[in-house]
């Protein structure tokens, strides 16, 4: 099974972790592990909804008809 990089929990987890570290150092904001896990899940769900909307839009504006 292949998936895009933004569908990977590992990639999203790493990005959220990096942002949490930067937020902690630069702004003094403390982001717990639980909050980081919740953010990863939310990002993945939003990405899935966005992909579904793009797919639906693509089907609506497609010039070829489905038989």
Secondary structure, DSSP 8 states (H G I E B T S, - for coil): ----GGG-HHHHHHHHHHHHHHIIIII-----HHHHHHHHHHHHHHHHHHHHHHHHHHHHH-SS---
